[in-house]
Amino acid sequence: MNKKELKWRVRKSEANLSLRAFLREEKQLSKRLLSAIKFQGGEIFLNDVPVTVRAYVKEGDHVRVCLPNEQVSSSLKPQNIALTIHYEDTDLLVVEKPAMMATIPSHDHPDHTLANAVLNYYQKQDIAATFHAVNRLDRGTSGLIMIAKHRHAHDLLSKAQQQGELKRYYSAVVTGVPKLKGTINAPIGRKASSIIEREVRADGKPALTYYRRIASNQKESLLQLELQTGRTHQIRVHLQSIGFPLLGDGLYGGDQRCFSHQALHCYQLTFTQPLTGERYVIKSPLPKAWKRVCADMAIEDTNQDFFPSKLVD
């Protein structure tokens, strides 16, 4: 398999730096990745000459880094599972995860996960990488997941998510009719009586969710939500805490007559590609299974594609 290469031309402001400083401070390569390049088969070239990080760069120099091929865990097997790709470039993928598919293998779901499907795609495309999910979705949640194709992209995208630069937007169907828009600012922690369940609690970690009601009838509502934090089960816990549980969410008191899993779908990711600086908005349509529930809802917000946090009370 071909090694992933990263290439840069040294700018005037970067001249006279050591390669270590250039790569660590200017290009944000992690200390761990530099170590892997040194000890696991990677290479660094300055103007096509092999060098170490002790070399110095000048304006106009060409720096090329060959990342070492990544080792895939022996427990993670490629499996021929259909994969819906919404976006792809040399550094990342954005794919659709169906509801009831786990993101990664676990004791309860050891295979037929999204990770197995992605590794099968990598194998067919001759991509030497393991599975690097940037965002995660619960097994019952459907929608968009971003996957980095190499460790450097994963580091940069994970930092972007922590800093709020990778925006995640969700659709949800809930029991009841909440107010037209709102903010849920309530800390979340593990429920003392469960290893799985979370709850709003004073000693929990800060959690902030914005929501907007898009459509409703007398019984249920379709919401759009924006996460500002990424706590486990955040949307599910927050909506339950204000009295509007997700349909199908048996863990948090949701009505399960229409859905066997929580009616939650990640419909949009907005991000800057960290190695090219290009801005992207990737969207996924609502699941077809939602149509029978939402068919009799009256649309209340026609501006569904514009959901900035600053407009939410």
C-alpha positions as CSV (number, residue, x, y, z in Angstrom):
1,M,0.0,0.0,0.0
2,N,1.2,3.5,-0.8
3,K,2.2,5.7,2.1
4,K,0.3,8.9,2.8
5,E,2.4,12.0,2.0
6,L,2.1,15.5,3.4
7,K,3.7,18.3,1.4
8,W,4.5,22.0,2.2
9,R,6.4,24.8,0.7
10,V,8.2,26.9,3.4
11,R,6.9,30.5,3.7
12,K,9.0,33.5,4.6
13,S,7.5,33.6,8.1
14,E,8.6,30.0,8.6
15,A,12.2,30.4,7.4
16,N,15.2,29.4,9.6
17,L,13.1,27.1,11.8
18,S,14.3,23.6,12.6
19,L,12.3,20.9,10.9
20,R,11.1,19.8,14.3
21,A,9.7,23.3,15.0
22,F,8.3,23.6,11.5
23,L,6.4,20.3,11.8
24,R,5.3,20.6,15.4
25,E,4.5,24.3,15.7
26,E,3.6,25.4,12.2
27,K,2.0,22.2,10.8
28,Q,0.7,20.8,14.1
29,L,2.1,17.3,13.8
30,S,1.9,15.7,17.2
31,K,4.9,14.5,19.1
32,R,3.5,11.0,19.0
33,L,3.2,11.1,15.2
34,L,6.8,12.4,14.8
35,S,7.9,9.5,16.9
36,A,6.0,7.1,14.7
37,I,7.6,8.6,11.6
38,K,11.0,8.0,13.1
39,F,10.5,4.5,14.5
40,Q,7.7,2.9,12.4
41,G,8.9,3.4,8.8
42,G,8.0,7.0,8.0
43,E,10.3,9.4,6.2
44,I,11.0,13.1,6.0
45,F,12.5,14.9,2.9
46,L,13.8,18.4,2.5
47,N,14.0,19.3,-1.2
48,D,13.7,15.6,-1.9
49,V,16.7,14.7,0.3
50,P,16.1,12.4,3.3
51,V,16.7,14.4,6.6
52,T,16.0,14.3,10.3
53,V,14.0,16.9,12.3
54,R,17.4,18.5,13.2
55,A,17.6,20.1,9.7
56,Y,16.7,23.7,9.2
57,V,14.4,25.1,6.6
58,K,14.7,28.2,4.3
59,E,12.0,30.2,2.5
60,G,10.9,28.3,-0.6
61,D,12.1,24.9,0.6
62,H,9.9,21.9,-0.1
63,V,9.1,19.6,2.8
64,R,7.6,16.2,2.3
65,V,6.6,13.8,5.0
66,C,5.7,10.1,4.3
67,L,3.6,8.8,7.1
68,P,4.1,5.2,8.2
69,N,1.5,2.6,7.2
70,E,-1.0,2.2,10.1
71,Q,-1.5,-1.2,11.8
72,V,-5.1,-2.4,12.0
73,S,-6.0,-4.4,15.1
74,S,-6.3,-8.1,14.5
75,S,-9.7,-8.0,16.1
76,L,-11.0,-5.5,13.5
77,K,-11.8,-7.3,10.2
78,P,-12.8,-5.8,6.9
79,Q,-16.4,-6.9,6.0
80,N,-18.2,-6.4,2.7
81,I,-21.0,-4.1,4.0
82,A,-22.6,-1.4,1.9
83,L,-21.1,2.0,2.6
84,T,-22.8,5.4,1.7
85,I,-20.2,8.1,1.2
86,H,-21.3,11.7,1.2
87,Y,-17.9,13.2,0.9
88,E,-14.3,12.1,0.4
89,D,-10.8,13.6,-0.2
90,T,-7.3,12.4,0.5
91,D,-7.6,13.1,4.2
92,L,-11.1,12.2,5.3
93,L,-14.4,10.6,4.6
94,V,-18.0,11.6,5.6
95,V,-20.2,8.5,5.6
96,E,-23.8,7.6,6.6
97,K,-24.3,5.3,9.5
98,P,-27.6,3.5,9.5
99,A,-29.6,3.2,12.7
100,M,-28.9,0.0,14.7
101,M,-25.3,-0.3,13.3
102,A,-22.6,0.2,15.9
103,T,-19.8,2.6,15.1
104,I,-17.0,0.3,16.4
105,P,-17.0,-3.3,17.6
106,S,-17.8,-4.1,21.2
107,H,-18.5,-7.1,23.3
108,D,-22.2,-7.0,22.4
109,H,-21.6,-6.1,18.7
110,P,-18.2,-7.6,17.7
111,D,-18.7,-7.2,14.0
112,H,-20.9,-5.8,11.2
113,T,-20.0,-2.3,12.4
114,L,-19.3,0.9,10.5
115,A,-15.6,0.3,11.2
116,N,-15.7,-3.1,9.5
117,A,-17.4,-1.5,6.5
118,V,-14.8,1.3,6.3
119,L,-11.9,-1.1,6.5
120,N,-13.3,-3.1,3.7
121,Y,-13.5,0.1,1.6
122,Y,-9.9,1.0,2.5
123,Q,-8.8,-2.5,1.5
124,K,-10.4,-2.1,-1.9
125,Q,-9.0,1.4,-2.4
126,D,-5.5,0.4,-1.2
127,I,-5.6,2.9,1.7
128,A,-3.1,2.0,4.4
129,A,-5.1,3.2,7.4
130,T,-7.0,2.0,10.4
131,F,-10.4,3.4,11.5
132,H,-10.3,6.9,13.0
133,A,-13.8,8.2,13.8
134,V,-13.8,11.9,14.5
135,N,-17.4,12.1,15.9
136,R,-19.4,9.2,17.3
137,L,-23.1,8.2,17.1
138,D,-24.9,5.8,19.4
139,R,-25.9,2.5,17.8
140,G,-29.6,3.6,17.5
141,T,-28.7,7.0,16.0
142,S,-28.3,7.4,12.3
143,G,-26.6,10.0,10.1
144,L,-23.2,11.5,9.3
145,I,-19.9,10.4,10.7
146,M,-16.6,11.9,9.8
147,I,-13.6,9.5,9.5
148,A,-10.0,10.6,9.2
149,K,-7.8,8.6,6.8
150,H,-4.6,9.1,8.7
151,R,-3.4,10.1,12.2
152,H,-2.5,13.7,11.4
153,A,-6.0,14.4,10.0
154,H,-7.5,12.7,13.0
155,D,-5.5,14.9,15.4
156,L,-6.5,18.1,13.6
157,L,-10.1,17.3,13.2
158,S,-10.5,16.1,16.8
159,K,-9.0,19.5,17.9
160,A,-11.4,21.3,15.7
161,Q,-14.3,19.4,17.2
162,Q,-13.1,20.2,20.8
163,Q,-12.8,23.9,19.8
164,G,-16.3,24.0,18.3
165,E,-15.1,24.4,14.7
166,L,-16.7,21.1,13.6
167,K,-20.4,21.8,13.9
168,R,-22.8,18.9,14.3
169,Y,-26.6,19.3,13.6
170,Y,-29.2,16.8,14.4
171,S,-32.9,16.1,13.7
172,A,-35.1,14.5,16.3
173,V,-38.7,13.5,16.8
174,V,-40.0,13.9,20.3
175,T,-43.1,13.3,22.3
176,G,-44.9,16.6,22.9
177,V,-44.6,20.2,21.6
178,P,-41.7,22.1,23.2
179,K,-41.5,25.9,22.7
180,L,-40.4,27.1,19.2
181,K,-36.7,27.4,20.2
182,G,-34.6,27.1,23.3
183,T,-31.3,26.4,25.0
184,I,-30.7,23.4,27.3
185,N,-27.7,24.2,29.5
186,A,-27.4,21.4,32.1
187,P,-24.5,19.3,33.3
188,I,-24.5,15.6,32.5
189,G,-23.0,12.8,34.5
190,R,-23.2,9.0,34.8
191,K,-26.3,7.8,36.7
192,A,-25.1,6.1,39.9
193,S,-27.3,3.0,39.4
194,S,-26.1,2.3,35.8
195,I,-23.0,1.9,33.8
196,I,-24.8,3.1,30.6
197,E,-27.4,5.6,31.6
198,R,-26.6,9.3,32.0
199,E,-28.6,12.1,33.8
200,V,-28.6,15.8,34.4
201,R,-26.7,16.3,37.7
202,A,-25.0,19.1,39.5
203,D,-21.6,17.4,39.6
204,G,-21.7,16.4,35.9
205,K,-19.7,17.9,33.0
206,P,-21.0,21.1,31.3
207,A,-23.4,20.3,28.4
208,L,-25.1,22.8,26.1
209,T,-27.7,22.0,23.4
210,Y,-29.7,24.4,21.2
211,Y,-32.9,23.3,19.6
212,R,-35.5,24.7,17.2
213,R,-39.0,23.2,16.5
214,I,-39.4,22.7,12.8
215,A,-42.8,21.0,12.7
216,S,-45.4,19.5,15.0
217,N,-48.9,18.1,15.5
218,Q,-50.7,17.7,18.8
219,K,-48.6,14.7,19.8
220,E,-45.1,14.9,18.4
221,S,-42.6,17.5,17.1
222,L,-39.7,17.5,14.7
223,L,-36.7,19.4,16.1
224,Q,-33.4,20.5,14.8
225,L,-30.6,20.6,17.3
226,E,-27.0,21.9,17.5
227,L,-24.4,20.6,19.9
228,Q,-21.9,22.9,21.6
229,T,-20.5,20.0,23.7
230,G,-20.3,16.3,23.1
231,R,-21.3,14.4,26.2
232,T,-22.4,10.8,26.0
233,H,-26.2,10.6,25.2
234,Q,-26.3,14.5,25.4
235,I,-29.4,15.1,23.2
236,R,-31.2,12.1,24.7
237,V,-30.6,13.2,28.3
238,H,-31.3,16.9,27.7
239,L,-34.6,16.3,25.9
240,Q,-35.7,13.9,28.6
241,S,-34.8,16.5,31.3
242,I,-37.2,19.1,29.8
243,G,-40.0,16.6,29.4
244,F,-39.8,15.8,25.7
245,P,-38.1,12.4,25.3
246,L,-37.1,11.1,21.8
247,L,-39.5,8.7,20.2
248,G,-38.2,5.1,20.4
249,D,-35.7,5.9,23.2
250,G,-36.6,3.2,25.7
251,L,-33.5,4.0,27.9
252,Y,-34.8,7.6,28.5
253,G,-38.5,7.1,28.6
254,G,-39.4,7.5,24.9
255,D,-42.5,6.0,23.3
256,Q,-41.5,2.9,21.4
257,R,-44.7,2.2,19.5
258,C,-43.3,3.8,16.2
259,F,-39.6,3.2,16.6
260,S,-37.4,0.5,18.0
261,H,-34.6,3.0,18.5
262,Q,-34.2,6.7,19.3
263,A,-35.5,8.9,16.5
264,L,-32.2,10.9,16.2
265,H,-30.3,11.6,13.0
266,C,-27.1,13.6,12.4
267,Y,-28.2,15.5,9.3
268,Q,-25.4,18.0,8.8
269,L,-21.7,18.5,9.4
270,T,-20.1,21.9,8.8
271,F,-16.3,22.0,8.9
272,T,-13.0,23.4,7.5
273,Q,-10.8,20.8,5.9
274,P,-7.7,21.3,8.1
275,L,-5.0,20.6,5.5
276,T,-6.6,22.7,2.6
277,G,-8.5,25.3,4.5
278,E,-11.7,24.7,2.4
279,R,-15.1,25.1,4.1
280,Y,-17.7,22.3,3.6
281,V,-21.3,21.7,4.6
282,I,-22.3,18.1,4.2
283,K,-26.0,17.1,4.5
284,S,-28.0,13.9,4.8
285,P,-31.7,13.5,4.2
286,L,-34.1,12.4,7.0
287,P,-34.6,8.6,7.3
288,K,-37.5,7.3,5.2
289,A,-38.9,5.6,8.2
290,W,-39.6,9.0,9.8
291,K,-42.1,9.9,7.0
292,R,-45.1,8.1,8.4
293,V,-44.6,9.8,11.8
294,C,-44.0,13.3,10.4
295,A,-46.6,13.1,7.6
296,D,-49.3,15.0,9.5
297,M,-47.1,17.6,11.1
298,A,-47.5,21.2,10.2
299,I,-44.3,23.0,9.1
300,E,-43.5,25.8,11.5
301,D,-40.1,26.9,10.5
302,T,-39.5,27.2,6.7
303,N,-35.9,28.4,7.2
304,Q,-34.6,24.9,8.0
305,D,-31.2,25.2,6.5
306,F,-30.2,28.2,8.6
307,F,-29.7,27.3,12.3
308,P,-27.1,29.6,13.9
309,S,-26.7,29.4,17.7
310,K,-26.9,33.2,18.0
311,L,-30.5,33.2,17.0
312,V,-31.6,30.7,19.7
313,D,-32.9,32.2,22.9
